[in-house]
């Protein structure tokens, strides 16, 4: 059968969804990564689980690769369209199916945005805790598929911790229900967690039951503390994380990033400080803030400021837009490693030392309390220079693993970071990943080559 | 090869572990369930991961079934020896490998008891939160394999939430390392969670990296509230769980259980109350306790008591020993269903109605805040009566699932509750479980027939 005949068959099969071809597909091919999208055979804009089921049954029948996508806010190329593959967009499945404030959960379709869910939860004095930087447009489905992080992870956990049940369409079109609405459940395997963060390689999520938490109450104080060197800042983080009361948020930006932000949108950041910590304290009083000041000054902070508004956090949130505006999006290589908090000084020292040695600009922002750094490594468009930048990203990942951490804390492997898999996993771990993948997607049609690096059958 | 030749080969293969046969095996065959143990072909008492690896390679080579066991405190028959199978005991692997208070994790061998780990954590003002009733003797490995619950789950999550990395020996003897020491990690699938709660059907855990949390500080107040009917008590629970400040612990015991406890060891429980709630408040003040009293009285509590010692919680912890002492261990059938907290009144009303209709004694204790009930259903030794008691357990599980919950909240399926799998899972979910099992244990030697009901090859 020709591809156009196949696509015609798919169009016939879809119960309610839209099928896009040719130029109409373009809004559904790229994501927020620097990767280059391929040309899909078609795009299904799903409206119902039945659409996704029909599309996957068709793809499975004809051995056609499938890329599922939410809002396209991922930065590791997980949602990039692939040549000849079917893209399935979940962005139009935007129903909030149920919300149960008394039991603190909501049932949503995957296209609901993170901020919309959090806003709805807020009307019941609850919140949806995961807050990736792209929360205004990021979809729940995409953030579950990637196990997205965010600033509030420090005190509320990652996306995985907020998911209690899923509806997933399997590679062959069958519909699987995982998990329960109860807080506890030990029947069978934790299939919910298996799909969270699997980046579309095991199935396509079409409904999620997510946990809501009480919106934190009490006095909110943001603070910033500037340090003459990154190691001191990282040591202060390590000590904060040993305390009984961890802040709601604890972020770090380095000098390069602070200057990019100030150039982009003046925010009162100290351009001369090697590192600035920005945090949020909730429920404390004046003495809580003073204790934080004392701790920061004890570790060498050269300035400390507190505020009762969000302008300090807003400055932190400008880091990614500022990087993009400064052309870092063209050639930059992103590192997303994470280590235990006490090892953050070593990881940051390594990044500083290597960037100095290579005379290469590296801009670091970090979810410091979680030990999760984002290092944007500059590179020119020269192939060799780009290759050396990638080498540095690999060395940072290797260092993070040696320190007990991971090659990616929240951005995922996607299609752009599969070179890190050999750093993250030994042969046994790779084999187990491949065995699980083969068990659930024997034809290898789902996101081939991505996340765990298993190529498809075509 | 005869079995004795096979066992001789195994003895040769073990690097350091002990091999027990015949009468010496008896301490390693039963668990805390009412199930009947089979006669294993041998028992390996492992000392190192290499022992477990050698034993599994041997078992895999010769297609011999394997049952792994910790301390034998499970109540669903997961650790019962099986006829002709090899039992591997992890109880002698008791090293605390590392403890990192600054990053709040510990690395332990599986035979370390839950209380021992919590005691060690306590010396750093931290705690290991999961606290199954059997914590004094339960092993970390066993509680991870079963994803054990406990009283503190309400505020700190279940065992799965406390596990960040595992060393697991696979069915063929290969050694897999999952997870990281960092707080965040999205590289690959969440294999750690896949093994947690898999009840020995996917691999044998030989080392675990577990999270520790700050030991809660502040004023500790226990309270009890007695109610004239279970529905009122359950409604009070539902309202408490809607509040911003959930108690550290919130338990429920019914009249039958209260009287069994008072007969076993007088504890000051109200013998006439249909239901008594027992809770722990941490960090509040007198007004916190008064708010709780008001809430309970608003929902019809006929008495309320507060104390600054643990005698109320100790009374709750006597429930299982009291049941055992009263002969309930002989014929009782245990139900362990869980529902969302707001559905607890319906589930308890169903249990009351059905037990009254059958004129059958049912003793209920519940991790009420988690919506997790333990109903001990009495039965005589008569086969038909026992069968009717099992039918009631199934109907309770079915009701829990209809209310959005699960057939087992913390005890697991083990070898004794596989009849509940058809209530918990539809055909697609069963198939996915079986596919994952086949991917990791293609010969089906690990805990055949248990947890997910897949029979082995022999």
Boltz contact constraints between the chains, C-beta under 6 A:
constraints:
  - contact:
      token1: [A, 102]
      token2: [B, 242]
      max_distance: 6.0
  - contact:
      token1: [A, 102]
      token2: [B, 342]
      max_distance: 6.0
  - contact:
      token1: [A, 103]
      token2: [B, 340]
      max_distance: 6.0
  - contact:
      token1: [A, 103]
      token2: [B, 341]
      max_distance: 6.0
  - contact:
      token1: [A, 103]
      token2: [B, 342]
      max_distance: 6.0
  - contact:
      token1: [A, 147]
      token2: [B, 186]
      max_distance: 6.0
  - contact:
      token1: [A, 149]
      token2: [B, 184]
      max_distance: 6.0
  - contact:
      token1: [A, 174]
      token2: [B, 428]
      max_distance: 6.0
  - contact:
      token1: [A, 176]
      token2: [B, 428]
      max_distance: 6.0
  - contact:
      token1: [A, 176]
      token2: [B, 432]
      max_distance: 6.0
  - contact:
      token1: [A, 180]
      token2: [B, 405]
      max_distance: 6.0
  - contact:
      token1: [A, 180]
      token2: [B, 406]
      max_distance: 6.0
  - contact:
      token1: [A, 181]
      token2: [B, 340]
      max_distance: 6.0
  - contact:
      token1: [A, 181]
      token2: [B, 404]
      max_distance: 6.0
  - contact:
      token1: [A, 182]
      token2: [B, 338]
      max_distance: 6.0
  - contact:
      token1: [A, 182]
      token2: [B, 339]
      max_distance: 6.0
  - contact:
      token1: [A, 182]
      token2: [B, 340]
      max_distance: 6.0
  - contact:
      token1: [A, 182]
      token2: [B, 371]
      max_distance: 6.0
  - contact:
      token1: [A, 182]
      token2: [B, 405]
      max_distance: 6.0
  - contact:
      token1: [A, 182]
      token2: [B, 406]
      max_distance: 6.0
  - contact:
      token1: [A, 183]
      token2: [B, 370]
      max_distance: 6.0
  - contact:
      token1: [A, 184]
      token2: [B, 149]
      max_distance: 6.0
  - contact:
      token1: [A, 184]
      token2: [B, 158]
      max_distance: 6.0
  - contact:
      token1: [A, 184]
      token2: [B, 338]
      max_distance: 6.0
  - contact:
      token1: [A, 184]
      token2: [B, 370]
      max_distance: 6.0
  - contact:
      token1: [A, 184]
      token2: [B, 372]
      max_distance: 6.0
  - contact:
      token1: [A, 184]
      token2: [B, 409]
      max_distance: 6.0
  - contact:
      token1: [A, 184]
      token2: [B, 410]
      max_distance: 6.0
  - contact:
      token1: [A, 185]
      token2: [B, 406]
      max_distance: 6.0
  - contact:
      token1: [A, 186]
      token2: [B, 147]
      max_distance: 6.0
  - contact:
      token1: [A, 186]
      token2: [B, 197]
      max_distance: 6.0
  - contact:
      token1: [A, 186]
      token2: [B, 408]
      max_distance: 6.0
  - contact:
      token1: [A, 186]
      token2: [B, 410]
      max_distance: 6.0
  - contact:
      token1: [A, 186]
      token2: [B, 412]
      max_distance: 6.0
  - contact:
      token1: [A, 187]
      token2: [B, 406]
      max_distance: 6.0
  - contact:
      token1: [A, 187]
      token2: [B, 407]
      max_distance: 6.0
  - contact:
      token1: [A, 187]
      token2: [B, 408]
      max_distance: 6.0
  - contact:
      token1: [A, 187]
      token2: [B, 424]
      max_distance: 6.0
  - contact:
      token1: [A, 188]
      token2: [B, 433]
      max_distance: 6.0
  - contact:
      token1: [A, 188]
      token2: [B, 452]
      max_distance: 6.0
  - contact:
      token1: [A, 189]
      token2: [B, 198]
      max_distance: 6.0
  - contact:
      token1: [A, 189]
      token2: [B, 433]
      max_distance: 6.0
  - contact:
      token1: [A, 190]
      token2: [B, 193]
      max_distance: 6.0
  - contact:
      token1: [A, 193]
      token2: [B, 190]
      max_distance: 6.0
  - contact:
      token1: [A, 193]
      token2: [B, 193]
      max_distance: 6.0
  - contact:
      token1: [A, 194]
      token2: [B, 194]
      max_distance: 6.0
  - contact:
      token1: [A, 197]
      token2: [B, 186]
      max_distance: 6.0
  - contact:
      token1: [A, 198]
      token2: [B, 189]
      max_distance: 6.0
  - contact:
      token1: [A, 214]
      token2: [B, 244]
      max_distance: 6.0
  - contact:
      token1: [A, 242]
      token2: [B, 102]
      max_distance: 6.0
  - contact:
      token1: [A, 244]
      token2: [B, 214]
      max_distance: 6.0
  - contact:
      token1: [A, 338]
      token2: [B, 182]
      max_distance: 6.0
  - contact:
      token1: [A, 338]
      token2: [B, 184]
      max_distance: 6.0
  - contact:
      token1: [A, 339]
      token2: [B, 182]
      max_distance: 6.0
  - contact:
      token1: [A, 340]
      token2: [B, 103]
      max_distance: 6.0
  - contact:
      token1: [A, 340]
      token2: [B, 181]
      max_distance: 6.0
  - contact:
      token1: [A, 340]
      token2: [B, 182]
      max_distance: 6.0
  - contact:
      token1: [A, 341]
      token2: [B, 103]
      max_distance: 6.0
  - contact:
      token1: [A, 342]
      token2: [B, 102]
      max_distance: 6.0
  - contact:
      token1: [A, 342]
      token2: [B, 103]
      max_distance: 6.0
  - contact:
      token1: [A, 370]
      token2: [B, 183]
      max_distance: 6.0
  - contact:
      token1: [A, 370]
      token2: [B, 184]
      max_distance: 6.0
  - contact:
      token1: [A, 371]
      token2: [B, 182]
      max_distance: 6.0
  - contact:
      token1: [A, 372]
      token2: [B, 184]
      max_distance: 6.0
  - contact:
      token1: [A, 404]
      token2: [B, 181]
      max_distance: 6.0
  - contact:
      token1: [A, 405]
      token2: [B, 180]
      max_distance: 6.0
  - contact:
      token1: [A, 405]
      token2: [B, 182]
      max_distance: 6.0
  - contact:
      token1: [A, 406]
      token2: [B, 180]
      max_distance: 6.0
  - contact:
      token1: [A, 406]
      token2: [B, 182]
      max_distance: 6.0
  - contact:
      token1: [A, 406]
      token2: [B, 185]
      max_distance: 6.0
  - contact:
      token1: [A, 406]
      token2: [B, 187]
      max_distance: 6.0
  - contact:
      token1: [A, 407]
      token2: [B, 187]
      max_distance: 6.0
  - contact:
      token1: [A, 408]
      token2: [B, 186]
      max_distance: 6.0
  - contact:
      token1: [A, 408]
      token2: [B, 187]
      max_distance: 6.0
  - contact:
      token1: [A, 409]
      token2: [B, 184]
      max_distance: 6.0
  - contact:
      token1: [A, 410]
      token2: [B, 184]
      max_distance: 6.0
  - contact:
      token1: [A, 410]
      token2: [B, 186]
      max_distance: 6.0
  - contact:
      token1: [A, 412]
      token2: [B, 186]
      max_distance: 6.0
  - contact:
      token1: [A, 424]
      token2: [B, 187]
      max_distance: 6.0
  - contact:
      token1: [A, 428]
      token2: [B, 174]
      max_distance: 6.0
  - contact:
      token1: [A, 428]
      token2: [B, 176]
      max_distance: 6.0
  - contact:
      token1: [A, 432]
      token2: [B, 176]
      max_distance: 6.0
  - contact:
      token1: [A, 433]
      token2: [B, 188]
      max_distance: 6.0
  - contact:
      token1: [A, 433]
      token2: [B, 189]
      max_distance: 6.0
  - contact:
      token1: [A, 435]
      token2: [B, 439]
      max_distance: 6.0
  - contact:
      token1: [A, 436]
      token2: [B, 439]
      max_distance: 6.0
  - contact:
      token1: [A, 439]
      token2: [B, 435]
      max_distance: 6.0
  - contact:
      token1: [A, 439]
      token2: [B, 436]
      max_distance: 6.0
  - contact:
      token1: [A, 439]
      token2: [B, 439]
      max_distance: 6.0
  - contact:
      token1: [A, 452]
      token2: [B, 188]
      max_distance: 6.0
